[in-house]
Amino acid sequence: MSSAEHTSARLAADLRAVAERRDRRAFARLFAHFAPRVKAYLRRLGLDDQQAEELAQEVMLTVWERAGQFDPRRATPATWIFAIARNKRIDAFRRAPRAEFRPEEEAREIAREEPEFAEREIALLRRQLERAIEELPPEQAEVLRIYYLEGRSHGEIADALGLPLGTVKSRIRLALDKLRERLGEKAS
Amino acid sequence: MTPAADLDDLLLAHAAGRLPPPLALLVDAHLALSPRSRRRFGLLLELGGLLFERLEPAALVRTDPEAVLARAVIADPPATGPRDSLTRLLAGVPLPPAADGVPVVQRPVPVPGGPRAGMCATLSRLAPGAALPPHGHPGLEVTLVLEGELRDGGARFLRGDLAVCDETTLHAPAAGRDGCLFLSLLCCRRPLGSPDRRAA
């Protein structure tokens, strides 16, 4: 097991402890690991320091309240929390006039479906993904990282990197094709 | 229509949190019905989680986790039953009934933002074999099939399938033998003029 996997397994155990025993120490460990990353993510998306701090606290509160919905067959802890942060961000950026849109309910709906992955499969996929990312040409990995972690459109990424729009799109596509190939997933 | 790449682009944008809320709900409704897309989406989300975890952590102003917990409600979250994405998207709009002799019944579905945000949703029921008149789209249009079968060009879409069109698509989708019920969401970069521009 790599150290990243050890960390992931430990964080998953902490999430379980929060869900089952409302374990405040486990939560403190989750907070120490994730709150600064959630804040970093939100800062990159363009929130100012105070907004990012505030929203990161909200994300961690959601982690405390919804820890029971974490399912290790669906996602690693980092991915589960990334998804919560991404939902909060959609919510905060585009405050809908109607109260119907509650992105955090998404997790509940998906929880009723069959898990995407088999038991323990996710650790394997995660390891393959990590290796595959290391093997990507740096310029492809960079475009992927910006696409996921910064609130920029394809056009804005192209401007920032001084590339034609088509090059940005094709780098993303090539990167995803390579990841899929590495993971042995057939084209959909 | 809907080359695999289009669906993949949509799933990627959703994983990265880039879809406007109504479209995010529509894709969630698709995911709830499609194990294949769910797996693909799970991988794309996992990729996001991996990149997220590698971020350089930001310094916190308030580092005390207990301060967060102090804000937690004492009771568990209210036990309002979960509502699925589709129910939330439809927001009480009744499904158009199948009526004898009426080939096409359409109902507008209000969406957050609405035409001013370039968004417009429509529920359509096509009688068996009925077709929409040929039309184009001023932007991206994503259609979720809810019942029956939708035929478009050589492609067939069944319950849970997503059909993706854009400015370049000119088509006249038709229902299969048992008719078809579907929800379409049009997303434009600019406000939509009224009346509905999609009328042929």
Interface residues (C-beta under 8 A of the other chain):
Chain A: A4 R24 F27 A28 F31 A32 A35 P36 R37 K39 A40 Y41 R43 R44 D49 A52 E53 A56 Q57 M60 L61 W64 E65 R66 R74 A75 T76 A78 T79 W80 I81 F82 A83 A85 R86 N87 R89 I90 D91 R94 A96 P97 R98 E100 F101 R102 P103 E105 E106 R108 E109 I110 R112 E113 E114 E116 F117 I122 L125 R126 L129 E130 I133 L144 R145 Y147 Y148 L149 I172 R173 L176 L179 R180 L183 E185 A187 S188
Chain B: A4 A5 L7 D8 L12 A15 A16 G17 L19 P20 P21 A24 L25 D28 L31 A32 P35 R36 S37 R38 R39 R40 F41 G42 L43 L44 L45 E46 L47 G48 G49 L50 L51 F52 E53 L55 E56 P57 A58 A59 L60 V61 R62 P65 E66 A67 V68 L69 R71 A72 V73 D76 P77 P82 R83 D84 S85 R88 A91 P112 G113
